[in-house]
Amino acid sequence: MLARLKAKQQELGLNDSAFADRLGVPRSTWLLTKRGERPIRNKIIRATMRSFPELIPDALSYLVGDDYLQPVA
């Protein structure tokens, strides 16, 4: 999930402050999460789903575990 958020930030060409604004979270929250100093918390998950609807499947997968959305054989 974190890699996906970092990729989205890079794709949009936003610095950390602008990306935090786009998410609707404090810059410090985004920086601590981005650096791995804080786990991805519900605030970031909700912000991701609200700001980037295309990442909703990634957010849901993160919440329930990486293997949840894998195809069943």
PDB file of N, H, CA, C and O in Angstrom:
ATOM      1  N   MET A   1       0.823  -1.188   0.000  1.00  0.00           N
ATOM      2  CA  MET A   1       0.000   0.000   0.000  1.00  0.00           C
ATOM      3  C   MET A   1       0.870   1.256   0.000  1.00  0.00           C
ATOM      4  O   MET A   1       0.613   2.206  -0.738  1.00  0.00           O
ATOM      5  N   LEU A   2       1.889   1.240   0.830  1.00  0.00           N
ATOM      6  H   LEU A   2       2.098   0.468   1.430  1.00  0.00           H
ATOM      7  CA  LEU A   2       2.760   2.411   0.903  1.00  0.00           C
ATOM      8  C   LEU A   2       3.470   2.646  -0.429  1.00  0.00           C
ATOM      9  O   LEU A   2       3.606   3.784  -0.880  1.00  0.00           O
ATOM     10  N   ALA A   3       3.914   1.573  -1.042  1.00  0.00           N
ATOM     11  H   ALA A   3       3.804   0.649  -0.676  1.00  0.00           H
ATOM     12  CA  ALA A   3       4.573   1.708  -2.350  1.00  0.00           C
ATOM     13  C   ALA A   3       3.617   2.309  -3.369  1.00  0.00           C
ATOM     14  O   ALA A   3       4.018   3.121  -4.203  1.00  0.00           O
ATOM     15  N   ARG A   4       2.367   1.912  -3.301  1.00  0.00           N
ATOM     16  H   ARG A   4       2.041   1.253  -2.623  1.00  0.00           H
ATOM     17  CA  ARG A   4       1.352   2.437  -4.234  1.00  0.00           C
ATOM     18  C   ARG A   4       1.130   3.926  -4.017  1.00  0.00           C
ATOM     19  O   ARG A   4       0.980   4.682  -4.976  1.00  0.00           O
ATOM     20  N   LEU A   5       1.109   4.351  -2.743  1.00  0.00           N
ATOM     21  H   LEU A   5       1.231   3.737  -1.964  1.00  0.00           H
ATOM     22  CA  LEU A   5       0.940   5.776  -2.443  1.00  0.00           C
ATOM     23  C   LEU A   5       2.151   6.592  -2.900  1.00  0.00           C
ATOM     24  O   LEU A   5       2.000   7.682  -3.451  1.00  0.00           O
ATOM     25  N   LYS A   6       3.332   6.066  -2.670  1.00  0.00           N
ATOM     26  H   LYS A   6       3.455   5.180  -2.222  1.00  0.00           H
ATOM     27  CA  LYS A   6       4.536   6.758  -3.130  1.00  0.00           C
ATOM     28  C   LYS A   6       4.546   6.871  -4.656  1.00  0.00           C
ATOM     29  O   LYS A   6       4.926   7.904  -5.206  1.00  0.00           O
ATOM     30  N   ALA A   7       4.128   5.811  -5.326  1.00  0.00           N
ATOM     31  H   ALA A   7       3.819   4.972  -4.879  1.00  0.00           H
ATOM     32  CA  ALA A   7       4.068   5.831  -6.789  1.00  0.00           C
ATOM     33  C   ALA A   7       3.052   6.869  -7.268  1.00  0.00           C
ATOM     34  O   ALA A   7       3.293   7.562  -8.257  1.00  0.00           O
ATOM     35  N   LYS A   8       1.925   6.979  -6.575  1.00  0.00           N
ATOM     36  H   LYS A   8       1.729   6.416  -5.772  1.00  0.00           H
ATOM     37  CA  LYS A   8       0.905   7.960  -6.944  1.00  0.00           C
ATOM     38  C   LYS A   8       1.449   9.367  -6.758  1.00  0.00           C
ATOM     39  O   LYS A   8       1.211  10.238  -7.595  1.00  0.00           O
ATOM     40  N   GLN A   9       2.176   9.599  -5.670  1.00  0.00           N
ATOM     41  H   GLN A   9       2.369   8.892  -4.990  1.00  0.00           H
ATOM     42  CA  GLN A   9       2.774  10.911  -5.438  1.00  0.00           C
ATOM     43  C   GLN A   9       3.741  11.261  -6.563  1.00  0.00           C
ATOM     44  O   GLN A   9       3.733  12.378  -7.079  1.00  0.00           O
ATOM     45  N   GLN A  10       4.570  10.296  -6.933  1.00  0.00           N
ATOM     46  H   GLN A  10       4.576   9.388  -6.514  1.00  0.00           H
ATOM     47  CA  GLN A  10       5.533  10.527  -8.012  1.00  0.00           C
ATOM     48  C   GLN A  10       4.812  10.752  -9.341  1.00  0.00           C
ATOM     49  O   GLN A  10       5.177  11.641 -10.110  1.00  0.00           O
ATOM     50  N   GLU A  11       3.792   9.943  -9.602  1.00  0.00           N
ATOM     51  H   GLU A  11       3.496   9.221  -8.977  1.00  0.00           H
ATOM     52  CA  GLU A  11       3.017  10.072 -10.842  1.00  0.00           C
ATOM     53  C   GLU A  11       2.425  11.470 -10.972  1.00  0.00           C
ATOM     54  O   GLU A  11       2.400  12.040 -12.062  1.00  0.00           O
ATOM     55  N   LEU A  12       1.948  12.019  -9.858  1.00  0.00           N
ATOM     56  H   LEU A  12       1.968  11.555  -8.972  1.00  0.00           H
ATOM     57  CA  LEU A  12       1.341  13.345  -9.867  1.00  0.00           C
ATOM     58  C   LEU A  12       2.372  14.461  -9.802  1.00  0.00           C
ATOM     59  O   LEU A  12       2.042  15.627 -10.021  1.00  0.00           O
ATOM     60  N   GLY A  13       3.619  14.112  -9.502  1.00  0.00           N
ATOM     61  H   GLY A  13       3.888  13.165  -9.324  1.00  0.00           H
ATOM     62  CA  GLY A  13       4.678  15.115  -9.423  1.00  0.00           C
ATOM     63  C   GLY A  13       4.502  16.077  -8.256  1.00  0.00           C
ATOM     64  O   GLY A  13       4.838  17.256  -8.359  1.00  0.00           O
ATOM     65  N   LEU A  14       3.974  15.570  -7.146  1.00  0.00           N
ATOM     66  H   LEU A  14       3.700  14.612  -7.062  1.00  0.00           H
ATOM     67  CA  LEU A  14       3.717  16.425  -5.986  1.00  0.00           C
ATOM     68  C   LEU A  14       4.791  16.252  -4.928  1.00  0.00           C
ATOM     69  O   LEU A  14       5.251  15.138  -4.679  1.00  0.00           O
ATOM     70  N   ASN A  15       5.193  17.362  -4.299  1.00  0.00           N
ATOM     71  H   ASN A  15       4.819  18.267  -4.501  1.00  0.00           H
ATOM     72  CA  ASN A  15       6.093  17.247  -3.150  1.00  0.00           C
ATOM     73  C   ASN A  15       5.284  16.747  -1.955  1.00  0.00           C
ATOM     74  O   ASN A  15       4.069  16.576  -2.051  1.00  0.00           O
ATOM     75  N   ASP A  16       5.955  16.514  -0.839  1.00  0.00           N
ATOM     76  H   ASP A  16       6.942  16.652  -0.761  1.00  0.00           H
ATOM     77  CA  ASP A  16       5.284  15.931   0.315  1.00  0.00           C
ATOM     78  C   ASP A  16       4.156  16.813   0.853  1.00  0.00           C
ATOM     79  O   ASP A  16       3.097  16.310   1.230  1.00  0.00           O
ATOM     80  N   SER A  17       4.381  18.110   0.889  1.00  0.00           N
ATOM     81  H   SER A  17       5.241  18.519   0.583  1.00  0.00           H
ATOM     82  CA  SER A  17       3.334  19.018   1.387  1.00  0.00           C
ATOM     83  C   SER A  17       2.097  18.999   0.492  1.00  0.00           C
ATOM     84  O   SER A  17       0.968  18.928   0.976  1.00  0.00           O
ATOM     85  N   ALA A  18       2.325  19.061  -0.806  1.00  0.00           N
ATOM     86  H   ALA A  18       3.243  19.119  -1.199  1.00  0.00           H
ATOM     87  CA  ALA A  18       1.207  19.065  -1.749  1.00  0.00           C
ATOM     88  C   ALA A  18       0.467  17.726  -1.728  1.00  0.00           C
ATOM     89  O   ALA A  18      -0.759  17.693  -1.839  1.00  0.00           O
ATOM     90  N   PHE A  19       1.205  16.626  -1.586  1.00  0.00           N
ATOM     91  H   PHE A  19       2.201  16.653  -1.496  1.00  0.00           H
ATOM     92  CA  PHE A  19       0.551  15.322  -1.549  1.00  0.00           C
ATOM     93  C   PHE A  19      -0.272  15.175  -0.274  1.00  0.00           C
ATOM     94  O   PHE A  19      -1.388  14.658  -0.310  1.00  0.00           O
ATOM     95  N   ALA A  20       0.270  15.623   0.843  1.00  0.00           N
ATOM     96  H   ALA A  20       1.177  16.042   0.872  1.00  0.00           H
ATOM     97  CA  ALA A  20      -0.485  15.590   2.103  1.00  0.00           C
ATOM     98  C   ALA A  20      -1.756  16.426   1.975  1.00  0.00           C
ATOM     99  O   ALA A  20      -2.821  16.015   2.437  1.00  0.00           O
ATOM    100  N   ASP A  21      -1.646  17.588   1.353  1.00  0.00           N
ATOM    101  H   ASP A  21      -0.781  17.922   0.978  1.00  0.00           H
ATOM    102  CA  ASP A  21      -2.837  18.424   1.122  1.00  0.00           C
ATOM    103  C   ASP A  21      -3.852  17.691   0.261  1.00  0.00           C
ATOM    104  O   ASP A  21      -5.052  17.729   0.534  1.00  0.00           O
ATOM    105  N   ARG A  22      -3.371  17.027  -0.773  1.00  0.00           N
ATOM    106  H   ARG A  22      -2.396  16.996  -0.995  1.00  0.00           H
ATOM    107  CA  ARG A  22      -4.263  16.279  -1.669  1.00  0.00           C
ATOM    108  C   ARG A  22      -4.966  15.149  -0.917  1.00  0.00           C
ATOM    109  O   ARG A  22      -6.138  14.865  -1.162  1.00  0.00           O
ATOM    110  N   LEU A  23      -4.241  14.510  -0.003  1.00  0.00           N
ATOM    111  H   LEU A  23      -3.289  14.740   0.196  1.00  0.00           H
ATOM    112  CA  LEU A  23      -4.843  13.464   0.827  1.00  0.00           C
ATOM    113  C   LEU A  23      -5.787  14.050   1.874  1.00  0.00           C
ATOM    114  O   LEU A  23      -6.744  13.404   2.300  1.00  0.00           O
ATOM    115  N   GLY A  24      -5.497  15.288   2.278  1.00  0.00           N
ATOM    116  H   GLY A  24      -4.720  15.813   1.932  1.00  0.00           H
ATOM    117  CA  GLY A  24      -6.295  15.900   3.336  1.00  0.00           C
ATOM    118  C   GLY A  24      -5.808  15.510   4.724  1.00  0.00           C
ATOM    119  O   GLY A  24      -6.590  15.452   5.672  1.00  0.00           O
ATOM    120  N   VAL A  25      -4.506  15.243   4.837  1.00  0.00           N
ATOM    121  H   VAL A  25      -3.870  15.290   4.066  1.00  0.00           H
ATOM    122  CA  VAL A  25      -3.909  14.898   6.129  1.00  0.00           C
ATOM    123  C   VAL A  25      -2.772  15.871   6.403  1.00  0.00           C
ATOM    124  O   VAL A  25      -2.243  16.485   5.477  1.00  0.00           O
ATOM    125  N   PRO A  26      -2.390  16.018   7.678  1.00  0.00           N
ATOM    126  CA  PRO A  26      -1.240  16.876   7.980  1.00  0.00           C
ATOM    127  C   PRO A  26       0.027  16.350   7.312  1.00  0.00           C
ATOM    128  O   PRO A  26       0.199  15.144   7.136  1.00  0.00           O
ATOM    129  N   ARG A  27       0.896  17.264   6.951  1.00  0.00           N
ATOM    130  H   ARG A  27       0.756  18.244   7.094  1.00  0.00           H
ATOM    131  CA  ARG A  27       2.164  16.897   6.316  1.00  0.00           C
ATOM    132  C   ARG A  27       2.939  15.927   7.194  1.00  0.00           C
ATOM    133  O   ARG A  27       3.529  14.969   6.693  1.00  0.00           O
ATOM    134  N   SER A  28       2.942  16.168   8.501  1.00  0.00           N
ATOM    135  H   SER A  28       2.463  16.946   8.908  1.00  0.00           H
ATOM    136  CA  SER A  28       3.686  15.299   9.416  1.00  0.00           C
ATOM    137  C   SER A  28       3.152  13.870   9.386  1.00  0.00           C
ATOM    138  O   SER A  28       3.929  12.919   9.475  1.00  0.00           O
ATOM    139  N   THR A  29       1.846  13.711   9.263  1.00  0.00           N
ATOM    140  H   THR A  29       1.215  14.484   9.190  1.00  0.00           H
ATOM    141  CA  THR A  29       1.251  12.372   9.183  1.00  0.00           C
ATOM    142  C   THR A  29       1.754  11.660   7.943  1.00  0.00           C
ATOM    143  O   THR A  29       2.148  10.495   8.010  1.00  0.00           O
ATOM    144  N   TRP A  30       1.745  12.352   6.808  1.00  0.00           N
ATOM    145  H   TRP A  30       1.425  13.298   6.754  1.00  0.00           H
ATOM    146  CA  TRP A  30       2.211  11.736   5.573  1.00  0.00           C
ATOM    147  C   TRP A  30       3.704  11.409   5.645  1.00  0.00           C
ATOM    148  O   TRP A  30       4.118  10.321   5.245  1.00  0.00           O
ATOM    149  N   LEU A  31       4.519  12.345   6.155  1.00  0.00           N
ATOM    150  H   LEU A  31       4.183  13.229   6.481  1.00  0.00           H
ATOM    151  CA  LEU A  31       5.959  12.109   6.206  1.00  0.00           C
ATOM    152  C   LEU A  31       6.311  10.930   7.102  1.00  0.00           C
ATOM    153  O   LEU A  31       7.138  10.100   6.726  1.00  0.00           O
ATOM    154  N   LEU A  32       5.703  10.841   8.271  1.00  0.00           N
ATOM    155  H   LEU A  32       5.031  11.516   8.576  1.00  0.00           H
ATOM    156  CA  LEU A  32       5.986   9.727   9.177  1.00  0.00           C
ATOM    157  C   LEU A  32       5.571   8.391   8.554  1.00  0.00           C
ATOM    158  O   LEU A  32       6.266   7.386   8.703  1.00  0.00           O
ATOM    159  N   THR A  33       4.446   8.394   7.865  1.00  0.00           N
ATOM    160  H   THR A  33       3.882   9.211   7.744  1.00  0.00           H
ATOM    161  CA  THR A  33       3.977   7.182   7.203  1.00  0.00           C
ATOM    162  C   THR A  33       4.899   6.823   6.041  1.00  0.00           C
ATOM    163  O   THR A  33       5.295   5.667   5.887  1.00  0.00           O
ATOM    164  N   LYS A  34       5.233   7.808   5.237  1.00  0.00           N
ATOM    165  H   LYS A  34       4.911   8.747   5.362  1.00  0.00           H
ATOM    166  CA  LYS A  34       6.077   7.581   4.064  1.00  0.00           C
ATOM    167  C   LYS A  34       7.450   7.036   4.447  1.00  0.00           C
ATOM    168  O   LYS A  34       7.998   6.183   3.749  1.00  0.00           O
ATOM    169  N   ARG A  35       7.994   7.516   5.534  1.00  0.00           N
ATOM    170  H   ARG A  35       7.549   8.208   6.102  1.00  0.00           H
ATOM    171  CA  ARG A  35       9.319   7.075   5.989  1.00  0.00           C
ATOM    172  C   ARG A  35       9.270   5.752   6.749  1.00  0.00           C
ATOM    173  O   ARG A  35      10.311   5.207   7.114  1.00  0.00           O
ATOM    174  N   GLY A  36       8.072   5.238   6.987  1.00  0.00           N
ATOM    175  H   GLY A  36       7.226   5.680   6.690  1.00  0.00           H
ATOM    176  CA  GLY A  36       7.940   3.975   7.698  1.00  0.00           C
ATOM    177  C   GLY A  36       8.058   4.116   9.203  1.00  0.00           C
ATOM    178  O   GLY A  36       8.203   3.119   9.911  1.00  0.00           O
ATOM    179  N   GLU A  37       7.997   5.329   9.694  1.00  0.00           N
ATOM    180  H   GLU A  37       7.879   6.139   9.119  1.00  0.00           H
ATOM    181  CA  GLU A  37       8.088   5.573  11.129  1.00  0.00           C
ATOM    182  C   GLU A  37       6.736   5.418  11.821  1.00  0.00           C
ATOM    183  O   GLU A  37       6.650   5.399  13.049  1.00  0.00           O
ATOM    184  N   ARG A  38       5.705   5.309  11.028  1.00  0.00           N
ATOM    185  H   ARG A  38       5.775   5.325  10.031  1.00  0.00           H
ATOM    186  CA  ARG A  38       4.351   5.130  11.538  1.00  0.00           C
ATOM    187  C   ARG A  38       3.648   4.166  10.594  1.00  0.00           C
ATOM    188  O   ARG A  38       3.780   4.282   9.376  1.00  0.00           O
ATOM    189  N   PRO A  39       2.907   3.222  11.143  1.00  0.00           N
ATOM    190  CA  PRO A  39       2.175   2.307  10.257  1.00  0.00           C
ATOM    191  C   PRO A  39       1.070   3.056   9.504  1.00  0.00           C
ATOM    192  O   PRO A  39       0.650   4.142   9.905  1.00  0.00           O
ATOM    193  N   ILE A  40       0.621   2.461   8.427  1.00  0.00           N
ATOM    194  H   ILE A  40       0.962   1.579   8.102  1.00  0.00           H
ATOM    195  CA  ILE A  40      -0.493   3.059   7.698  1.00  0.00           C
ATOM    196  C   ILE A  40      -1.734   2.910   8.568  1.00  0.00           C
ATOM    197  O   ILE A  40      -2.194   1.800   8.835  1.00  0.00           O
ATOM    198  N   ARG A  41      -2.255   4.021   8.995  1.00  0.00           N
ATOM    199  H   ARG A  41      -1.882   4.923   8.778  1.00  0.00           H
ATOM    200  CA  ARG A  41      -3.407   4.014   9.899  1.00  0.00           C
ATOM    201  C   ARG A  41      -4.680   4.327   9.123  1.00  0.00           C
ATOM    202  O   ARG A  41      -4.644   4.700   7.950  1.00  0.00           O
ATOM    203  N   ASN A  42      -5.796   4.164   9.810  1.00  0.00           N
ATOM    204  H   ASN A  42      -5.825   3.860  10.762  1.00  0.00           H
ATOM    205  CA  ASN A  42      -7.102   4.385   9.179  1.00  0.00           C
ATOM    206  C   ASN A  42      -7.224   5.761   8.546  1.00  0.00           C
ATOM    207  O   ASN A  42      -7.873   5.910   7.511  1.00  0.00           O
ATOM    208  N   LYS A  43      -6.610   6.763   9.152  1.00  0.00           N
ATOM    209  H   LYS A  43      -6.082   6.641   9.993  1.00  0.00           H
ATOM    210  CA  LYS A  43      -6.682   8.116   8.605  1.00  0.00           C
ATOM    211  C   LYS A  43      -6.125   8.158   7.177  1.00  0.00           C
ATOM    212  O   LYS A  43      -6.719   8.775   6.293  1.00  0.00           O
ATOM    213  N   ILE A  44      -4.995   7.504   6.961  1.00  0.00           N
ATOM    214  H   ILE A  44      -4.513   7.002   7.679  1.00  0.00           H
ATOM    215  CA  ILE A  44      -4.389   7.468   5.623  1.00  0.00           C
ATOM    216  C   ILE A  44      -5.233   6.610   4.687  1.00  0.00           C
ATOM    217  O   ILE A  44      -5.410   6.963   3.521  1.00  0.00           O
ATOM    218  N   ILE A  45      -5.751   5.494   5.176  1.00  0.00           N
ATOM    219  H   ILE A  45      -5.607   5.207   6.123  1.00  0.00           H
ATOM    220  CA  ILE A  45      -6.592   4.629   4.340  1.00  0.00           C
ATOM    221  C   ILE A  45      -7.832   5.384   3.889  1.00  0.00           C
ATOM    222  O   ILE A  45      -8.162   5.383   2.703  1.00  0.00           O
ATOM    223  N   ARG A  46      -8.517   6.026   4.821  1.00  0.00           N
ATOM    224  H   ARG A  46      -8.249   6.027   5.784  1.00  0.00           H
ATOM    225  CA  ARG A  46      -9.729   6.793   4.459  1.00  0.00           C
ATOM    226  C   ARG A  46      -9.396   7.917   3.490  1.00  0.00           C
ATOM    227  O   ARG A  46     -10.124   8.150   2.525  1.00  0.00           O
ATOM    228  N   ALA A  47      -8.295   8.614   3.748  1.00  0.00           N
ATOM    229  H   ALA A  47      -7.704   8.425   4.532  1.00  0.00           H
ATOM    230  CA  ALA A  47      -7.883   9.708   2.877  1.00  0.00           C
ATOM    231  C   ALA A  47      -7.565   9.202   1.471  1.00  0.00           C
ATOM    232  O   ALA A  47      -7.911   9.844   0.479  1.00  0.00           O
ATOM    233  N   THR A  48      -6.911   8.057   1.395  1.00  0.00           N
ATOM    234  H   THR A  48      -6.630   7.536   2.201  1.00  0.00           H
ATOM    235  CA  THR A  48      -6.584   7.462   0.098  1.00  0.00           C
ATOM    236  C   THR A  48      -7.853   7.132  -0.671  1.00  0.00           C
ATOM    237  O   THR A  48      -7.964   7.456  -1.854  1.00  0.00           O
ATOM    238  N   MET A  49      -8.801   6.496  -0.015  1.00  0.00           N
ATOM    239  H   MET A  49      -8.711   6.233   0.946  1.00  0.00           H
ATOM    240  CA  MET A  49     -10.040   6.091  -0.679  1.00  0.00           C
ATOM    241  C   MET A  49     -10.847   7.305  -1.122  1.00  0.00           C
ATOM    242  O   MET A  49     -11.493   7.277  -2.170  1.00  0.00           O
ATOM    243  N   ARG A  50     -10.810   8.361  -0.332  1.00  0.00           N
ATOM    244  H   ARG A  50     -10.285   8.384   0.519  1.00  0.00           H
ATOM    245  CA  ARG A  50     -11.548   9.576  -0.662  1.00  0.00           C
ATOM    246  C   ARG A  50     -10.865  10.352  -1.800  1.00  0.00           C
ATOM    247  O   ARG A  50     -11.529  10.846  -2.712  1.00  0.00           O
ATOM    248  N   SER A  51      -9.547  10.450  -1.732  1.00  0.00           N
ATOM    249  H   SER A  51      -9.008  10.049  -0.992  1.00  0.00           H
ATOM    250  CA  SER A  51      -8.806  11.281  -2.691  1.00  0.00           C
ATOM    251  C   SER A  51      -8.469  10.577  -3.998  1.00  0.00           C
ATOM    252  O   SER A  51      -8.379  11.207  -5.052  1.00  0.00           O
ATOM    253  N   PHE A  52      -8.285   9.263  -3.917  1.00  0.00           N
ATOM    254  H   PHE A  52      -8.358   8.751  -3.061  1.00  0.00           H
ATOM    255  CA  PHE A  52      -7.884   8.489  -5.092  1.00  0.00           C
ATOM    256  C   PHE A  52      -8.751   7.244  -5.210  1.00  0.00           C
ATOM    257  O   PHE A  52      -8.311   6.153  -4.849  1.00  0.00           O
ATOM    258  N   PRO A  53      -9.971   7.386  -5.708  1.00  0.00           N
ATOM    259  CA  PRO A  53     -10.880   6.232  -5.796  1.00  0.00           C
ATOM    260  C   PRO A  53     -10.288   5.045  -6.551  1.00  0.00           C
ATOM    261  O   PRO A  53     -10.666   3.901  -6.297  1.00  0.00           O
ATOM    262  N   GLU A  54      -9.373   5.301  -7.467  1.00  0.00           N
ATOM    263  H   GLU A  54      -9.066   6.230  -7.673  1.00  0.00           H
ATOM    264  CA  GLU A  54      -8.760   4.205  -8.222  1.00  0.00           C
ATOM    265  C   GLU A  54      -7.888   3.314  -7.328  1.00  0.00           C
ATOM    266  O   GLU A  54      -7.537   2.200  -7.717  1.00  0.00           O
ATOM    267  N   LEU A  55      -7.540   3.802  -6.137  1.00  0.00           N
ATOM    268  H   LEU A  55      -7.825   4.707  -5.822  1.00  0.00           H
ATOM    269  CA  LEU A  55      -6.733   3.018  -5.205  1.00  0.00           C
ATOM    270  C   LEU A  55      -7.580   2.287  -4.155  1.00  0.00           C
ATOM    271  O   LEU A  55      -7.030   1.659  -3.250  1.00  0.00           O
ATOM    272  N   ILE A  56      -8.894   2.362  -4.267  1.00  0.00           N
ATOM    273  H   ILE A  56      -9.340   2.873  -5.002  1.00  0.00           H
ATOM    274  CA  ILE A  56      -9.763   1.678  -3.303  1.00  0.00           C
ATOM    275  C   ILE A  56      -9.463   0.177  -3.245  1.00  0.00           C
ATOM    276  O   ILE A  56      -9.376  -0.367  -2.144  1.00  0.00           O
ATOM    277  N   PRO A  57      -9.300  -0.519  -4.378  1.00  0.00           N
ATOM    278  CA  PRO A  57      -8.967  -1.952  -4.279  1.00  0.00           C
ATOM    279  C   PRO A  57      -7.669  -2.198  -3.504  1.00  0.00           C
ATOM    280  O   PRO A  57      -7.577  -3.164  -2.747  1.00  0.00           O
ATOM    281  N   ASP A  58      -6.668  -1.335  -3.685  1.00  0.00           N
ATOM    282  H   ASP A  58      -6.742  -0.550  -4.300  1.00  0.00           H
ATOM    283  CA  ASP A  58      -5.410  -1.476  -2.954  1.00  0.00           C
ATOM    284  C   ASP A  58      -5.633  -1.262  -1.460  1.00  0.00           C
ATOM    285  O   ASP A  58      -5.084  -1.992  -0.635  1.00  0.00           O
ATOM    286  N   ALA A  59      -6.434  -0.266  -1.116  1.00  0.00           N
ATOM    287  H   ALA A  59      -6.880   0.327  -1.786  1.00  0.00           H
ATOM    288  CA  ALA A  59      -6.713   0.029   0.287  1.00  0.00           C
ATOM    289  C   ALA A  59      -7.464  -1.122   0.945  1.00  0.00           C
ATOM    290  O   ALA A  59      -7.150  -1.512   2.070  1.00  0.00           O
ATOM    291  N   LEU A  60      -8.446  -1.657   0.249  1.00  0.00           N
ATOM    292  H   LEU A  60      -8.701  -1.339  -0.664  1.00  0.00           H
ATOM    293  CA  LEU A  60      -9.201  -2.787   0.799  1.00  0.00           C
ATOM    294  C   LEU A  60      -8.322  -4.015   0.948  1.00  0.00           C
ATOM    295  O   LEU A  60      -8.417  -4.733   1.944  1.00  0.00           O
ATOM    296  N   SER A  61      -7.482  -4.254  -0.017  1.00  0.00           N
ATOM    297  H   SER A  61      -7.404  -3.670  -0.826  1.00  0.00           H
ATOM    298  CA  SER A  61      -6.562  -5.377   0.055  1.00  0.00           C
ATOM    299  C   SER A  61      -5.627  -5.226   1.251  1.00  0.00           C
ATOM    300  O   SER A  61      -5.351  -6.200   1.953  1.00  0.00           O
ATOM    301  N   TYR A  62      -5.146  -4.026   1.481  1.00  0.00           N
ATOM    302  H   TYR A  62      -5.370  -3.235   0.911  1.00  0.00           H
ATOM    303  CA  TYR A  62      -4.276  -3.766   2.619  1.00  0.00           C
ATOM    304  C   TYR A  62      -5.009  -4.039   3.932  1.00  0.00           C
ATOM    305  O   TYR A  62      -4.446  -4.629   4.854  1.00  0.00           O
ATOM    306  N   LEU A  63      -6.260  -3.608   4.008  1.00  0.00           N
ATOM    307  H   LEU A  63      -6.718  -3.128   3.259  1.00  0.00           H
ATOM    308  CA  LEU A  63      -7.024  -3.766   5.245  1.00  0.00           C
ATOM    309  C   LEU A  63      -7.299  -5.225   5.596  1.00  0.00           C
ATOM    310  O   LEU A  63      -7.293  -5.602   6.768  1.00  0.00           O
ATOM    311  N   VAL A  64      -7.537  -6.035   4.582  1.00  0.00           N
ATOM    312  H   VAL A  64      -7.542  -5.729   3.630  1.00  0.00           H
ATOM    313  CA  VAL A  64      -7.917  -7.424   4.859  1.00  0.00           C
ATOM    314  C   VAL A  64      -6.767  -8.406   4.667  1.00  0.00           C
ATOM    315  O   VAL A  64      -6.905  -9.592   4.967  1.00  0.00           O
ATOM    316  N   GLY A  65      -5.661  -7.929   4.180  1.00  0.00           N
ATOM    317  H   GLY A  65      -5.549  -6.965   3.936  1.00  0.00           H
ATOM    318  CA  GLY A  65      -4.513  -8.805   3.969  1.00  0.00           C
ATOM    319  C   GLY A  65      -4.216  -8.927   2.491  1.00  0.00           C
ATOM    320  O   GLY A  65      -5.129  -8.938   1.666  1.00  0.00           O
ATOM    321  N   ASP A  66      -2.952  -9.018   2.159  1.00  0.00           N
ATOM    322  H   ASP A  66      -2.210  -9.009   2.830  1.00  0.00           H
ATOM    323  CA  ASP A  66      -2.516  -9.007   0.764  1.00  0.00           C
ATOM    324  C   ASP A  66      -3.101 -10.118  -0.082  1.00  0.00           C
ATOM    325  O   ASP A  66      -3.283  -9.932  -1.286  1.00  0.00           O
ATOM    326  N   ASP A  67      -3.398 -11.255   0.496  1.00  0.00           N
ATOM    327  H   ASP A  67      -3.251 -11.406   1.474  1.00  0.00           H
ATOM    328  CA  ASP A  67      -3.851 -12.371  -0.305  1.00  0.00           C
ATOM    329  C   ASP A  67      -5.360 -12.393  -0.512  1.00  0.00           C
ATOM    330  O   ASP A  67      -5.863 -13.247  -1.241  1.00  0.00           O
ATOM    331  N   TYR A  68      -6.081 -11.491   0.101  1.00  0.00           N
ATOM    332  H   TYR A  68      -5.672 -10.797   0.694  1.00  0.00           H
ATOM    333  CA  TYR A  68      -7.543 -11.524   0.040  1.00  0.00           C
ATOM    334  C   TYR A  68      -8.072 -11.381  -1.378  1.00  0.00           C
ATOM    335  O   TYR A  68      -8.985 -12.108  -1.771  1.00  0.00           O
ATOM    336  N   LEU A  69      -7.525 -10.472  -2.139  1.00  0.00           N
ATOM    337  H   LEU A  69      -6.783  -9.882  -1.820  1.00  0.00           H
ATOM    338  CA  LEU A  69      -8.045 -10.206  -3.477  1.00  0.00           C
ATOM    339  C   LEU A  69      -7.379 -11.040  -4.570  1.00  0.00           C
ATOM    340  O   LEU A  69      -7.596 -10.790  -5.756  1.00  0.00           O
ATOM    341  N   GLN A  70      -6.581 -12.015  -4.188  1.00  0.00           N
ATOM    342  H   GLN A  70      -6.405 -12.218  -3.225  1.00  0.00           H
ATOM    343  CA  GLN A  70      -5.956 -12.879  -5.171  1.00  0.00           C
ATOM    344  C   GLN A  70      -6.999 -13.827  -5.756  1.00  0.00           C
ATOM    345  O   GLN A  70      -7.888 -14.271  -5.030  1.00  0.00           O
ATOM    346  N   PRO A  71      -6.917 -14.144  -7.029  1.00  0.00           N
ATOM    347  CA  PRO A  71      -7.880 -15.074  -7.630  1.00  0.00           C
ATOM    348  C   PRO A  71      -7.822 -16.446  -6.960  1.00  0.00           C
ATOM    349  O   PRO A  71      -6.765 -16.910  -6.531  1.00  0.00           O
ATOM    350  N   VAL A  72      -8.961 -17.060  -6.887  1.00  0.00           N
ATOM    351  H   VAL A  72      -9.819 -16.684  -7.236  1.00  0.00           H
ATOM    352  CA  VAL A  72      -9.046 -18.414  -6.297  1.00  0.00           C
ATOM    353  C   VAL A  72      -8.845 -19.408  -7.419  1.00  0.00           C
ATOM    354  O   VAL A  72      -9.459 -19.290  -8.479  1.00  0.00           O
ATOM    355  N   ALA A  73      -7.983 -20.390  -7.188  1.00  0.00           N
ATOM    356  H   ALA A  73      -7.484 -20.485  -6.327  1.00  0.00           H
ATOM    357  CA  ALA A  73      -7.702 -21.403  -8.212  1.00  0.00           C
ATOM    358  C   ALA A  73      -8.818 -22.411  -8.316  1.00  0.00           C
ATOM    359  O   ALA A  73      -8.744 -23.333  -9.128  1.00  0.00           O
TER     360      ALA A  73
END
